[in-house]
Structure formats: structure tokens, C-alpha cells
Amino acid sequence: QCQAVPRQPPTRSTSRSMRPAFQQNFAKILCFVLPASLLLTWAAPSSLATLSPADGAVWLAPDEPELRYVVRQYSAPAAALCADPEAADLLRDSLQVPAWRGRPAAECCRWRGVSCGWDGAVTKLALSGSRANGSLPTGLPSLLASLRVLDLNGLSALSGTLPPLGRCTRLTHAYLFGTALSGTLPRSLPGSLQELECSRCRLSGTLPDTLPRALQYLFLESNRLSGTLPASLSRLRSLTELELSDNRLEGSVPAALGSLGLRHLDLTGNERLTGSLATAPPKSGCSGGSDRYLRGRMDAQLTSSLRPPKSDG
């Protein structure tokens, strides 16, 4: 009769002979998985990395709210090469930023105040405090088609006129406070624009009746704007703060402004502007600048009734 032979456990020498094969397989896994994970982390588009407005970041993926608060560490590094060096050359010659002198145009994404997306296109131009003393190029929209943020606050030596910004179809924030820009407001502004800060400039003409409906904050204090308040202001349902004090506006205040639910409204200093609103908006507690997005003015005097025009006598 045949007897079943019990299965013997592997001896110590057999177990030792299995270790090199296991170690080799584990090493192969490390060689492939670890570099791949590092590569994916580095290649993640920087445009997906966003933070809250309080951190000074811009939400660049509005159609994907689940990406609203991706931590900063996982954003891709700024692109080393400029997508359009010729455009960078024109921008440098026009704005005349001292820190840009002598820097290669192919490395414009490394210039002071310039931020680029993963593809090398300029998405943010923050030159406040840079002592730029030139002018905005008339071809700015075509040079910076991917621009989201334009911050030129406080550049008192910056002159020229506002270029037609309507072709900057991704622009959301424009800060031009205290510059020497003159001329009229562009009749065409990008539909994506949420904040326009052009206070204390030298702008003249009338308010456009084609302001974008995405606009939340409009600051045009202390300019030379004239004419009447357009009735189209009542269609700006996203508008939160409206600062038009110390201009040359005239006529009556559209009653529909009272239905917008504004947090801040200042129309004082327009001596030919008449009328009143049923309710006064509460005082704003905001301050402006590209480092604090979507902000208004803190020290504005609010009023629900406006000064009557001066009598000829």
C-alpha cells in the first residue's frame, strides 16, 4: 500500500534562497512607482492650484469647484520659458520696469511680478511698487491673452490710455489705482471681469452702458467722468460695491440702484447729480489691492441722499 507523505515545511536554507527574488521584485516596484508619482506631482498644471481670496490667490478653475482649495505645495513650478518672447520684449519696452532690464525675454516667467501658467502664458502681472514709468501697450490684449490679474496700483508714473481690454477674455481683476492713465473707459470689457479699480486716475468721458454682468466691484473715484448714470447699472446683479465719488456726473440717480443690495455706494462729490435711494447700504469694511482680492474702500463716506446741484444764484 502507498502511504501519503506529509508535506514538509521549507527548510531554513530554502527560505533564504527566496529572499533575493523578493527583494529584486520590491526594488523594481520602487524604481517604477516612485519616479512616476513624482513626475505626476510635478506635471500637475499650476492653473489648478487655488487658494482662498484671503491668501491672495486667484481661482483659476471656476468650472471645477472641487478644486477651489488645492494646497499651494502641489502647484507646478512657474514655467521657465515664455510662451511668446516677442510679446515679452514689447511689454518690457513699453512698461519700462527697472527690474526687467537686461533679462532674457525667453525667461519672462521669472521676471519680477510675472506669473505664468504651466504652458508659459502670462496669467498675472503684479507690478505695484515696481517703479514702472512707461505706458500700457495698445496691443496688451493680444500680448496677454491668458491674463487673469492686472495689478498696476500706485504706479503714478505710468501714463497713456487704457487699451481695449475686451480681448483679455480671462481677465477677472484689474487694479490701476493712482496711475496717470487718461482717456476714456473702454467700451468693451471682458465678460469675466469681476473687479475694476481705476480710482484717482485721469479718466474722462462717460460710463459705458455695456459693463460686464460679472462685475462685483467698480471703483472709479476721483476721476473726470461726466454724463449720467447709465440705466444698465441696474442689470449688474452681481455688483456689491460701487464707488463713483468726486467726478462730474449729472442727472438723477436711477431708482433701480436701490434694488441691487449694494454693500457700499458712494456718489458724493458729483455736484450736478440729484436724487436719493430708499435705503443706504451699510459701510464697507474692505481695502483694495491685488494681495487682497475683491475688496473695496474702507474710509468712504456713505450717503443715501445726494447733494442738490448748485444754484446759479
C-alpha positions in Angstrom: 0.0 0.0 0.0 1.1 3.5 -0.8 1.3 5.9 2.2 0.7 9.6 1.9 3.9 11.6 2.5 3.2 14.6 4.7 4.3 18.0 3.1 7.4 19.3 4.7 7.8 23.0 5.6 10.7 24.7 3.7 14.0 24.4 5.5 16.0 27.5 6.6 18.2 27.3 3.6 15.1 27.3 1.2 13.7 30.4 2.9 17.0 32.2 2.5 17.0 31.3 -1.2 13.6 33.0 -1.7 14.7 36.4 -0.2 16.8 37.6 -3.2 13.9 37.2 -5.6 11.5 39.1 -3.3 14.0 41.9 -2.8 14.5 42.2 -6.6 10.8 42.4 -7.2 10.4 45.0 -4.5 13.2 47.1 -5.9 11.6 47.0 -9.4 8.4 48.3 -7.9 10.2 51.2 -6.2 12.1 52.0 -9.4 8.8 52.4 -11.4 6.2 53.6 -8.9 8.3 56.3 -7.0 9.5 58.2 -10.1 6.1 58.0 -11.7 4.4 59.6 -8.6 7.0 62.3 -8.5 6.5 63.0 -12.2 2.7 63.3 -11.9 3.1 65.7 -8.9 5.5 67.9 -10.9 3.4 67.9 -14.1 0.2 68.9 -12.4 -0.9 72.2 -14.0 -0.4 75.2 -11.8 -3.7 76.6 -13.0 -5.5 74.0 -10.9 -3.8 75.2 -7.7 -6.0 77.7 -6.0 -6.5 79.2 -2.5 -9.0 81.3 -0.8 -9.0 85.0 -1.7 -7.7 85.8 1.8 -4.4 84.1 0.9 -4.0 86.3 -2.2 -4.6 83.6 -4.7 -6.8 83.6 -7.8 -9.3 80.9 -8.5 -8.3 79.8 -12.0 -10.7 76.9 -12.3 -14.2 78.4 -11.9 -15.9 75.4 -13.6 -14.4 72.9 -11.2 -15.4 74.0 -7.6 -14.0 70.8 -6.1 -10.5 72.2 -6.9 -11.2 75.5 -5.0 -8.7 74.9 -2.2 -5.9 72.8 -3.5 -2.9 73.3 -1.3 -0.1 75.5 -2.6 2.6 72.9 -2.3 1.1 70.8 -5.1 1.1 73.6 -7.7 3.5 73.3 -10.6 6.6 75.5 -10.6 6.4 78.5 -12.9 7.3 77.8 -16.5 10.9 78.5 -17.2 10.3 79.6 -20.8 7.9 82.3 -22.0 5.3 81.2 -24.5 5.8 84.4 -26.5 9.2 86.0 -26.1 8.4 88.6 -28.8 5.4 89.8 -26.8 7.5 89.9 -23.7 10.0 92.2 -25.5 7.3 94.6 -26.5 5.8 94.6 -22.9 9.3 95.3 -21.4 9.9 98.2 -23.8 6.5 99.7 -23.1 6.3 99.4 -19.3 10.0 100.1 -18.6 10.2 98.2 -15.4 13.7 98.7 -13.9 13.9 95.1 -12.7 13.3 93.8 -16.2 16.2 95.5 -17.8 18.7 93.1 -19.4 16.6 90.0 -18.6 16.2 87.5 -21.4 12.7 87.6 -22.9 12.6 83.8 -23.1 12.6 83.8 -19.3 9.8 86.4 -18.8 8.0 84.0 -16.4 10.9 84.6 -14.0 10.7 88.4 -14.2 9.6 90.3 -11.1 5.8 90.5 -10.8 5.1 88.0 -13.6 3.3 84.7 -13.1 2.8 82.1 -15.8 0.7 79.0 -16.3 2.2 75.6 -17.0 2.2 76.4 -20.7 4.3 79.6 -20.3 1.4 82.0 -20.9 1.3 85.0 -18.6 -1.6 84.8 -16.2 -0.8 87.5 -13.6 1.1 90.9 -13.9 1.6 92.4 -10.4 3.8 95.4 -10.7 2.7 97.5 -7.8 5.8 99.1 -6.3 8.0 98.2 -9.3 8.6 101.8 -10.4 7.4 101.2 -13.9 7.4 104.5 -15.7 6.2 103.7 -19.2 2.8 103.1 -20.6 0.4 100.2 -21.3 0.9 98.9 -24.9 -2.1 99.3 -27.1 -1.7 95.7 -28.1 -1.9 94.5 -24.5 -4.9 92.2 -25.1 -3.2 90.3 -27.8 0.1 90.2 -25.9 -1.5 88.8 -22.7 -4.5 86.8 -23.9 -4.3 84.5 -20.9 -4.1 87.3 -18.3 -6.3 86.9 -15.2 -4.9 89.6 -12.9 -3.5 93.0 -13.8 -2.1 94.9 -10.8 -0.6 98.3 -11.5 -1.7 100.0 -8.3 0.1 103.1 -7.3 2.3 103.5 -10.4 2.0 107.2 -10.6 4.5 107.5 -13.5 2.5 105.1 -15.6 0.8 107.1 -18.4 -1.0 106.5 -21.6 -4.6 105.3 -22.1 -6.4 102.1 -21.2 -6.2 99.6 -24.0 -9.3 97.8 -25.2 -9.4 95.1 -22.6 -12.3 93.2 -24.2 -10.0 90.7 -25.8 -8.5 89.7 -22.5 -11.3 87.2 -22.2 -9.9 85.6 -19.0 -9.3 88.9 -17.0 -11.0 88.9 -13.7 -9.2 91.6 -11.7 -7.8 94.9 -12.9 -6.1 97.3 -10.4 -4.9 100.7 -11.8 -5.4 102.9 -8.7 -3.3 106.1 -8.7 -1.8 105.8 -12.2 -1.6 108.7 -14.7 -3.8 106.8 -17.2 -6.1 109.1 -19.1 -8.7 108.8 -21.9 -12.0 107.0 -21.6 -13.0 103.7 -20.2 -13.0 101.0 -22.9 -16.5 100.4 -24.3 -15.7 96.7 -24.3 -14.7 95.0 -21.1 -14.2 91.2 -20.8 -17.3 89.4 -19.6 -15.2 87.6 -17.0 -14.2 90.9 -15.2 -15.2 90.9 -11.5 -13.3 93.9 -10.2 -12.2 97.1 -11.8 -10.2 99.6 -9.7 -9.4 102.8 -11.6 -9.7 105.4 -8.8 -7.6 108.6 -8.7 -6.6 108.4 -12.4 -7.3 110.9 -15.1 -10.1 109.2 -16.9 -12.8 111.2 -18.6 -15.9 110.6 -20.7 -19.0 108.7 -19.7 -19.6 105.4 -18.0 -20.1 102.6 -20.6 -23.6 101.1 -20.8 -22.0 97.7 -21.6 -20.4 96.9 -18.2 -20.0 93.1 -17.8 -22.6 91.4 -15.7 -20.0 89.5 -13.7 -18.7 92.8 -12.2 -18.8 92.8 -8.4 -16.6 95.8 -7.5 -16.4 99.0 -9.5 -14.2 101.8 -8.2 -13.8 105.0 -10.3 -13.4 107.6 -7.5 -11.7 110.9 -8.2 -11.6 111.0 -12.0 -13.2 113.3 -14.5 -16.2 111.2 -15.6 -19.2 113.1 -16.8 -22.7 112.4 -18.2 -25.4 110.5 -16.5 -25.5 107.1 -14.7 -26.5 104.5 -17.2 -29.7 102.6 -16.5 -27.8 99.4 -17.4 -26.2 99.6 -13.9 -29.4 98.0 -12.6 -28.7 94.9 -14.6 -25.5 94.2 -12.7 -27.0 91.8 -10.2 -23.5 90.7 -9.0 -22.5 94.2 -8.1 -21.6 94.6 -4.5 -19.7 97.9 -4.2 -20.0 101.0 -6.4 -17.6 103.9 -5.8 -18.1 106.9 -8.1 -17.4 109.9 -5.8 -15.7 113.1 -6.8 -16.4 113.0 -10.5 -18.5 115.2 -12.8 -21.6 113.1 -13.1 -25.0 114.7 -13.5 -28.7 113.9 -13.8 -30.7 111.7 -11.5 -29.8 108.5 -9.7 -31.6 105.5 -11.2 -34.1 104.3 -8.7 -33.2 100.7 -9.7 -29.9 101.0 -7.9 -31.7 100.6 -4.7 -32.7 97.0 -5.6 -29.1 95.8 -6.2 -28.5 95.2 -2.5 -25.2 97.1 -2.6 -22.9 96.8 0.5 -21.2 100.1 -0.4 -22.3 103.1 -2.5 -20.6 106.5 -2.7 -21.8 109.1 -5.2 -20.8 112.2 -3.2 -18.8 115.0 -4.8 -20.8 114.9 -8.0 -22.4 118.3 -7.6 -24.8 118.0 -10.5 -26.1 114.6 -9.5 -29.5 114.6 -7.8 -31.9 112.1 -6.3 -31.9 109.6 -3.4 -32.2 105.9 -2.7 -34.8 104.4 -0.4 -32.2 102.7 1.8 -28.5 103.3 2.4 -26.1 100.4 2.1 -24.1 99.5 5.2 -20.5 100.7 5.5 -17.9 98.6 3.6 -15.1 97.1 5.6 -12.7 96.3 2.8 -9.4 97.6 1.4 -8.0 97.3 -2.1 -5.1 95.7 -3.8 -4.1 92.6 -5.7 -2.9 91.0 -2.5 -6.4 91.2 -1.1 -8.7 90.3 -3.9 -12.3 91.5 -4.4 -12.0 94.4 -2.0 -13.4 97.9 -1.8 -12.7 101.1 0.1 -12.7 101.5 3.9 -13.0 105.2 4.5 -15.7 106.1 2.0 -18.5 108.4 3.3 -21.8 106.8 2.6 -24.9 108.7 1.9 -28.5 107.9 0.9 -29.3 111.3 -0.3 -27.1 113.2 -2.7 -26.2 116.9 -2.9 -28.6 119.0 -5.0 -27.0 120.9 -7.8 -25.6 124.4 -7.0 -28.0 127.2 -7.9 -26.8 129.8 -10.4 -27.5 132.5 -7.8 
